[in-house]
Amino acid sequence: MFNALVVRKDEESGKTSAAVEQLTLQDLPEGEVTVAVDYSTVNYKDGLCIGPGGGLVRKYPHVPGIDFAGTVEASSDDRYKPGDKVVLTGWRVGEAHWGGYGQKANVRADWLVPLPTGLDSRQAMAVGTAGFTAMLAVMALEDHGLKPGQGPVLVTGAAGGVGSVATAILANLGYEVAAVTGRPETGDYLRSLGAAQIVAREEINETTKRPLEAETWAGCVDAVGGAMLARVLGQMKYGASVSAVGLAGGAGLPATVIPFLLRGVNLLGIDSVMQPYENRLRAWERIAKDLPMDKLEAMVHPATLSDLPDLGAGILKGQVKGRVVVDVNA
């Protein structure tokens, strides 16, 4: 028997409920690798899956948790053996497939990545999907020519999970980070991560009729989308790039093509779910090397399985700051 957060749906009312239950290995879906989960975390998608589902959950009962880190217990795949430390993000685990909110998980071997040297399971989940996505965003900017000294790099939604890690990584790499937040009380927190400048959300949260403004930003990690992304595109320096990682401000993009045509601005889409294996390895190795662990620890809020229903509701309301690390065995 082991503990897991199980979401059930009442077929008559359509309402869902989430509670910690005891399951057996026979309850788990099929998979080539059985993992004893150490830690998981809380992401926006998790909030949807703990609650109404957001169209992500295919069938109930369901165990959410879109990422986890732990130890291989059994494997029918030669790439992994009992005792190996592994991490999983993406592949619709926790959505279409049972995820990390249990003490055991069965998954496909292709979905796993060896835990990189220098990280333990807890640190890996302090990074989690949010930090993995942040590193992919930074790597994309670098691959398109971004270097320290070219000017300030903007991070929108900076107090959130992706934004927090992006801010810490960029600052550690020597970039001048301008952190955007709608919560003034997070200013000290963002400065502790290395932000050199705090930008109030209302300064760039509205669309403007001017397709181009002063060339301000050498790069941008954008977790907001919507009107803010449209505005930022017109403020990018010539040839600069924006890594788009989220849509907290909406899925629409009320923009023109002028920044692309007259300034050569690049809009880079960042997907962490279906990322190829080799790039996953590259990102995790960069995380182990370039993310300062002391800054990472400052973002962490501990939680247990029983805390998840409240945390899931809270993250959907924008009430979760930094990174929540869930000890599934506590």
Buried (B, 14 or more C-beta within 10 A) or exposed (E): EBBBBBBBBEEEEEEBEBEBBEBEEEBBEEBBBBBBBBBBBBBBBBBBBBBBBBEBBEEEBBBBBBBBBBBBBBBEBEBBEEEBBBBBBBBBBBBEBBBBBBBBBBBBBEBBBBBBEEBBBBBBBBBBBBBBBBBBBBBBBBEBEBEEEBBBBBBBBBBBBBBBBBBBBBBBBEBBBBBBBBBEEBBEBBBBBBBBEBBEBEEBBEEEEEBBBEBBBBBBBBBBBBBBBBBBBBBBBEBBBBBBBBBBBEEEBEBBEBBBEEBEBBBBEBEBBEBEEEEBEBBBBBBBEBBBBEBBEBBBBEBBBEBBBEBBBBBBEBEBBBBBBBBBBE
